[in-house]
Amino acid sequence: MKPISPTTRNSRSLPLVEFNYQPMSLRGYQARCGKSIAPAFYNISRDYFQGEARRDFIAELCLFGAIIVTAAAPLFSTASALTEFCRALGF
């Protein structure tokens, strides 16, 4: 709604508002929600593995295995050290 005239500076009242405002209508427009069908997750992953991931999968699998072995070695060493520590304390 648009104000008709500005208020005076010292006035505590609100500006006058035109109450006869009529929004324009859009012919042929229907206010329905457009539903877009999103692909399911398994379809997305299937498309990815069929097209893009096949070439690099073996190399990435080997690299992932190397990272797991590298990360597991300190964990086993820590477990062994904690076992020896508990034996030394007498638990």
C-alpha positions in Angstrom: 0.0 0.0 0.0 1.3 3.4 -0.9 1.1 6.5 1.3 -1.1 9.4 0.0 0.7 12.3 1.6 3.6 12.6 4.0 3.0 13.4 7.6 4.3 16.5 9.4 7.5 16.2 11.3 6.2 16.6 14.8 3.1 14.6 14.3 2.9 11.2 16.0 0.3 9.7 13.6 1.0 7.3 10.8 0.8 8.4 7.1 -2.5 8.0 5.3 -2.7 4.9 3.2 -4.8 4.3 0.1 -7.1 1.4 1.0 -8.5 0.9 -2.5 -5.5 -0.9 -3.8 -6.3 -3.7 -6.2 -3.6 -6.1 -7.4 -3.4 -6.8 -11.1 -4.5 -10.2 -12.2 -2.4 -12.4 -14.5 -4.5 -14.2 -17.0 -3.7 -17.8 -17.6 -1.7 -18.0 -14.4 -2.5 -20.8 -11.9 -1.0 -20.7 -8.5 -0.2 -24.4 -8.3 3.1 -25.7 -7.0 5.2 -27.2 -9.8 6.4 -30.6 -8.6 9.8 -31.6 -10.1 10.6 -35.2 -9.7 14.1 -35.5 -8.3 16.0 -38.6 -9.2 16.4 -41.2 -6.5 19.8 -41.5 -4.8 20.4 -45.0 -6.2 19.8 -43.6 -9.7 22.3 -40.9 -9.2 24.9 -43.3 -7.8 24.3 -45.8 -10.6 24.8 -43.1 -13.2 28.0 -42.0 -11.5 29.5 -45.5 -11.3 28.5 -46.4 -14.8 30.0 -43.4 -16.5 32.6 -41.6 -14.4 33.9 -43.8 -11.6 34.8 -47.0 -13.5 38.1 -45.7 -14.8 39.5 -44.6 -11.5 37.9 -47.0 -9.1 40.8 -49.5 -8.9 43.5 -46.8 -8.4 41.4 -45.1 -5.7 40.7 -48.5 -4.0 44.4 -49.2 -3.8 45.1 -45.7 -2.4 42.3 -46.1 0.2 43.8 -49.5 1.3 47.2 -47.9 1.7 45.8 -45.1 3.8 43.9 -47.6 6.0 47.0 -49.7 6.6 49.1 -46.6 7.3 46.5 -45.4 9.8 46.0 -48.8 11.4 49.7 -49.3 12.3 49.9 -46.5 14.9 46.6 -47.7 16.4 48.0 -51.2 17.0 51.2 -49.8 18.4 49.2 -47.7 20.8 47.2 -50.7 21.9 50.3 -52.6 22.5 51.9 -49.8 24.5 48.7 -49.4 26.6 48.7 -53.2 27.3 52.4 -53.0 28.5 51.6 -49.9 30.6 48.7 -51.7 32.4 50.9 -54.7 33.0 53.6 -52.5 34.5 51.1 -50.9 36.9 49.8 -54.2 37.9 46.1 -54.0 36.7 
